[in-house]
Amino acid sequence: MTEVDHAPVMLKEAVELLAPQKGGIYVDCTLGGGKHSKVILDQIGPIGRLIGFDKDESALQRAKEYLADYGEQVTFVHSDFRRMEDILQELQISEVDGILFDFGISSYQVLDPERGFSYRYDAALDMRMNRKAKTTAADLVNNLSEKQLADIIFRYGEERWSRRIASFIVTQRERAPITTTMELVDIIKAAIPARARRTGPHPARRTFMALRIAVNDELAAIEEGLRVGISLLKPGGRVVAISFHSLEDRIVKHVFREHGSPSPSQDVLRILTKKPLVPLGEEIKVNPRSRSAKLRAAEKLLSSGVI
């Protein structure tokens, strides 16, 4: 794999809006390969501190190697960022200067055939970001009702053929359990009429994305993580969120707007991006994965401690 495969999306824009300050405390909620974090660490200097979260142990290990030179400045946390408040309390940190979220799936995860995220490699139907989690994509595919499957595929994948795909899945699993990615791909291709498969993205793309989101409870995590993060920001602290899916961006927009009006019962944000920033054409050319990215940022004005 080349470095392009792992290029951080909207790195310059994200760090500029986060505006790291010397000696500050920052949280990277989705550490990945650690490249956003490296730029943050360079800007906060040797007395600054960064806490990096990732629920994927493989990603965390890569980040530890990549950021090894920063020593004890970095605290690596193998956990869902929804536990941010508890973890920071354990670290005796009550508030932070900035928080970065970079949602979705990494190139490492997609390009690792063993992880079962991709419809291009034959592998066990897994899709867990945290390999210690109990539920896999195979569990959902083989155990949910037809209606539950259709709802997941339609809601998270925005797949127009969701009911037909769910019906074909249920018919096939009555013959034998569905255990591999290629088995599922073949079912999806059979379910979607040929005329609809001739144009657009890979026919399995939306269903695989929907199952991945469901397996990892990604949308609920985003909303909860944002709310927790906002409550932990110092006045003047900033939160930056990069999303890759319309449903992710909708949640960020809603939570930011909700906190954008004065209220005695919640923290108040000044929204820094009236419209989401999107990658420039040159970045998309170099890193096609960035084409769907949207970046939103906000600054904490008040702190009531209640959301």
C-alpha positions as CSV (number, residue, x, y, z in Angstrom):
1,M,0.0,0.0,0.0
2,T,1.2,3.5,-0.7
3,E,1.2,6.6,1.5
4,V,-1.6,7.9,-0.7
5,D,-3.8,5.1,0.6
6,H,-3.6,6.6,4.0
7,A,-3.6,10.3,3.3
8,P,-5.5,12.1,6.0
9,V,-8.6,13.9,4.6
10,M,-8.7,17.7,4.8
11,L,-5.7,17.8,7.1
12,K,-4.9,21.5,6.5
13,E,-8.4,22.7,7.0
14,A,-9.0,20.6,10.1
15,V,-5.9,21.7,11.9
16,E,-6.4,25.4,10.9
17,L,-10.0,25.4,12.4
18,L,-8.9,23.4,15.5
19,A,-6.2,26.1,16.0
20,P,-4.0,24.2,18.4
21,Q,-2.4,26.3,21.0
22,K,1.0,25.9,22.7
23,G,0.7,23.8,25.8
24,G,-2.9,22.9,25.1
25,I,-4.7,19.6,25.7
26,Y,-6.3,18.0,22.6
27,V,-8.3,14.9,21.9
28,D,-8.2,13.0,18.6
29,C,-11.3,10.8,18.9
30,T,-10.5,8.8,15.8
31,L,-6.7,8.4,15.9
32,G,-6.4,6.1,12.8
33,G,-2.8,6.3,11.5
34,G,-2.1,9.4,13.6
35,K,-1.4,11.9,10.9
36,H,-3.9,14.5,12.1
37,S,-2.4,14.0,15.6
38,K,1.2,14.5,14.4
39,V,0.4,18.0,13.1
40,I,-1.5,18.9,16.3
41,L,1.4,17.7,18.4
42,D,3.9,19.7,16.4
43,Q,1.8,22.8,17.0
44,I,1.1,22.3,20.8
45,G,4.8,21.9,21.5
46,P,6.6,19.7,24.1
47,I,4.4,20.8,27.0
48,G,1.1,20.1,25.2
49,R,-0.8,16.9,25.5
50,L,-2.8,14.7,23.2
51,I,-5.2,11.9,24.0
52,G,-5.9,9.6,21.1
53,F,-8.9,7.3,20.9
54,D,-9.4,4.4,18.6
55,K,-11.5,1.2,19.1
56,D,-9.5,-0.6,16.4
57,E,-6.4,-2.1,18.1
58,S,-4.5,-2.4,14.8
59,A,-5.0,1.3,14.1
60,L,-3.9,2.1,17.6
61,Q,-0.7,0.1,17.2
62,R,0.1,1.8,13.9
63,A,-0.4,5.2,15.6
64,K,1.9,4.3,18.5
65,E,4.7,3.5,16.1
66,Y,4.1,6.6,14.0
67,L,3.9,8.9,17.0
68,A,6.6,7.2,19.1
69,D,8.9,10.2,19.1
70,Y,6.4,12.2,21.1
71,G,6.7,9.9,24.1
72,E,4.5,10.7,27.1
73,Q,2.9,13.6,25.4
74,V,0.5,11.2,23.8
75,T,-1.9,8.9,25.7
76,F,-3.3,6.1,23.6
77,V,-6.8,4.8,24.5
78,H,-8.3,1.6,23.1
79,S,-11.9,2.6,23.5
80,D,-15.0,4.1,21.9
81,F,-14.9,7.9,22.1
82,R,-18.3,7.8,23.7
83,R,-16.3,6.9,26.9
84,M,-14.3,10.1,26.6
85,E,-15.6,11.7,29.8
86,D,-14.8,8.6,31.9
87,I,-11.4,8.2,30.4
88,L,-10.4,11.8,30.9
89,Q,-11.6,11.7,34.5
90,E,-9.3,8.7,35.0
91,L,-6.5,10.8,33.5
92,Q,-7.5,13.7,35.9
93,I,-8.4,15.9,33.0
94,S,-11.6,17.9,33.5
95,E,-11.6,20.0,30.3
96,V,-9.7,20.3,27.0
97,D,-8.8,22.9,24.4
98,G,-9.9,21.0,21.3
99,I,-11.4,17.9,19.9
100,L,-11.1,16.3,16.5
101,F,-13.5,13.7,15.0
102,D,-12.8,12.0,11.7
103,F,-15.7,9.6,11.2
104,G,-16.2,6.6,8.9
105,I,-13.8,3.9,8.0
106,S,-10.1,4.1,7.3
107,S,-8.3,3.0,4.2
108,Y,-6.3,0.5,6.3
109,Q,-9.6,-1.2,7.3
110,V,-11.0,-1.3,3.8
111,L,-7.8,-2.6,2.2
112,D,-7.2,-5.3,4.8
113,P,-9.0,-8.4,3.3
114,E,-9.3,-10.1,6.6
115,R,-11.5,-7.4,8.2
116,G,-14.5,-8.1,6.0
117,F,-15.3,-4.5,5.3
118,S,-14.8,-4.6,1.5
119,Y,-17.0,-6.0,-1.2
120,R,-13.9,-6.5,-3.3
121,Y,-12.2,-9.2,-1.2
122,D,-13.4,-12.6,-0.2
123,A,-13.3,-12.8,3.6
124,A,-15.3,-13.7,6.7
125,L,-18.3,-11.3,7.0
126,D,-17.0,-9.4,10.0
127,M,-16.9,-5.6,9.8
128,R,-16.1,-5.0,13.5
129,M,-13.9,-2.0,14.1
130,N,-13.3,-3.3,17.6
131,R,-12.5,-7.0,17.2
132,K,-13.5,-7.7,20.8
133,A,-17.0,-6.6,20.1
134,K,-19.5,-9.6,19.9
135,T,-21.7,-8.8,17.0
136,T,-20.4,-9.3,13.4
137,A,-22.0,-8.5,10.1
138,A,-22.6,-12.3,9.7
139,D,-24.6,-12.2,12.9
140,L,-26.9,-9.5,11.6
141,V,-27.3,-11.0,8.1
142,N,-28.2,-14.5,9.5
143,N,-30.3,-13.5,12.5
144,L,-32.2,-10.3,11.9
145,S,-35.7,-10.5,10.5
146,E,-36.3,-9.6,6.9
147,K,-37.9,-6.3,8.0
148,Q,-35.0,-5.4,10.3
149,L,-32.5,-6.1,7.5
150,A,-34.5,-4.0,5.0
151,D,-34.7,-1.1,7.5
152,I,-31.0,-1.1,8.2
153,I,-30.1,-1.3,4.5
154,F,-32.5,1.5,3.6
155,R,-31.8,3.8,6.6
156,Y,-28.0,3.5,6.7
157,G,-27.3,2.7,3.1
158,E,-30.1,4.7,1.5
159,E,-30.5,1.7,-0.8
160,R,-33.6,1.8,-3.0
161,W,-33.5,-2.0,-3.4
162,S,-33.3,-2.7,0.3
163,R,-36.5,-4.8,0.6
164,R,-35.6,-6.9,-2.3
165,I,-32.0,-7.4,-1.0
166,A,-33.3,-8.4,2.4
167,S,-35.7,-10.9,0.9
168,F,-33.0,-12.5,-1.2
169,I,-30.7,-12.7,1.9
170,V,-33.5,-14.4,4.0
171,T,-34.2,-16.9,1.1
172,Q,-30.5,-17.8,0.8
173,R,-29.8,-18.1,4.5
174,E,-32.6,-20.7,4.8
175,R,-30.5,-22.9,2.6
176,A,-27.2,-22.2,4.4
177,P,-25.7,-19.5,6.6
178,I,-24.1,-16.6,4.8
179,T,-20.6,-16.3,6.1
180,T,-18.4,-14.5,3.6
181,T,-18.3,-11.2,1.8
182,M,-18.5,-12.7,-1.7
183,E,-21.5,-14.8,-0.8
184,L,-23.3,-11.6,0.3
185,V,-22.1,-9.7,-2.9
186,D,-23.5,-12.4,-5.1
187,I,-26.9,-12.2,-3.3
188,I,-27.0,-8.4,-3.6
189,K,-26.1,-8.6,-7.3
190,A,-28.9,-11.2,-7.9
191,A,-31.4,-9.0,-6.0
192,I,-30.7,-5.8,-7.9
193,P,-32.1,-5.8,-11.4
194,A,-29.4,-5.8,-14.1
195,R,-30.5,-2.4,-15.5
196,A,-29.8,-0.8,-12.1
197,R,-26.4,-2.4,-11.8
198,R,-25.1,-1.0,-15.1
199,T,-24.5,2.5,-13.7
200,G,-23.4,4.1,-10.5
201,P,-21.2,2.6,-7.7
202,H,-20.7,-1.1,-7.0
203,P,-24.1,-2.7,-6.4
204,A,-23.0,-3.9,-2.9
205,R,-21.5,-0.6,-1.8
206,R,-24.6,0.7,0.0
207,T,-25.5,-2.5,1.7
208,F,-22.0,-3.1,3.0
209,M,-21.9,0.5,4.3
210,A,-25.2,0.0,6.0
211,L,-24.2,-3.2,7.7
212,R,-20.9,-1.6,8.8
213,I,-22.7,1.3,10.4
214,A,-25.1,-1.1,12.2
215,V,-22.4,-3.5,13.4
216,N,-20.4,-0.6,14.9
217,D,-23.4,1.5,16.1
218,E,-21.7,4.4,14.4
219,L,-24.5,7.0,14.2
220,A,-25.4,6.7,17.9
221,A,-21.8,7.0,18.7
222,I,-21.4,10.2,16.7
223,E,-24.2,12.0,18.4
224,E,-23.2,10.8,21.9
225,G,-19.6,11.6,21.3
226,L,-20.2,15.1,20.0
227,R,-22.4,15.9,23.0
228,V,-19.9,14.6,25.5
229,G,-17.0,16.4,23.7
230,I,-18.8,19.7,23.7
231,S,-19.4,19.4,27.5
232,L,-15.6,18.9,28.0
233,L,-14.4,21.9,26.0
234,K,-13.0,24.9,27.7
235,P,-14.6,28.3,26.8
236,G,-12.7,29.1,23.6
237,G,-12.1,25.5,22.9
238,R,-12.9,24.1,19.4
239,V,-14.5,21.0,18.0
240,V,-13.9,19.9,14.4
241,A,-15.8,17.0,12.8
242,I,-15.1,15.4,9.4
243,S,-17.9,13.2,8.0
244,F,-18.2,11.0,4.9
245,H,-21.9,10.2,4.8
246,S,-25.0,12.4,4.6
247,L,-26.3,10.8,7.8
248,E,-23.1,11.6,9.7
249,D,-23.1,15.2,8.5
250,R,-26.7,15.6,9.4
251,I,-26.0,14.6,13.0
252,V,-23.1,17.0,13.3
253,K,-25.1,19.9,11.8
254,H,-28.0,19.2,14.2
255,V,-25.9,19.0,17.3
256,F,-24.0,22.1,16.4
257,R,-27.2,24.0,15.7
258,E,-28.8,22.8,18.8
259,H,-26.0,24.3,20.8
260,G,-25.8,27.5,18.7
261,S,-28.5,29.3,20.6
262,P,-28.2,30.7,24.2
263,S,-29.9,28.5,26.8
264,P,-29.4,28.2,30.5
265,S,-29.4,24.4,30.3
266,Q,-26.7,23.8,27.7
267,D,-23.3,24.8,26.5
268,V,-23.2,27.4,23.7
269,L,-21.3,27.1,20.5
270,R,-20.3,29.7,17.9
271,I,-20.4,27.8,14.6
272,L,-17.3,28.5,12.5
273,T,-18.5,26.9,9.3
274,K,-21.8,28.3,8.1
275,K,-21.7,25.7,5.3
276,P,-19.5,22.6,5.6
277,L,-16.1,22.8,4.0
278,V,-15.4,20.2,1.2
279,P,-12.1,19.0,-0.3
280,L,-10.5,21.0,-3.1
281,G,-10.4,19.4,-6.5
282,E,-6.6,18.7,-6.2
283,E,-7.1,16.7,-3.0
284,I,-9.9,14.6,-4.5
285,K,-7.6,13.9,-7.5
286,V,-4.8,12.7,-5.2
287,N,-7.1,11.0,-2.7
288,P,-10.5,9.9,-4.2
289,R,-11.7,8.7,-0.8
290,S,-12.0,12.4,0.2
291,R,-14.6,13.2,-2.4
292,S,-17.6,12.8,0.0
293,A,-16.0,14.5,3.0
294,K,-17.6,17.5,4.8
295,L,-16.0,19.4,7.6
296,R,-17.8,21.4,10.3
297,A,-16.3,23.3,13.2
298,A,-17.5,25.2,16.2
299,E,-16.1,27.1,19.2
300,K,-17.3,26.9,22.8
301,L,-18.5,30.2,24.2
302,L,-20.1,29.3,27.5
303,S,-19.9,26.3,29.9
304,S,-22.9,25.3,31.9
305,G,-21.8,21.7,32.2
306,V,-25.3,20.4,31.1
307,I,-26.4,19.2,27.7
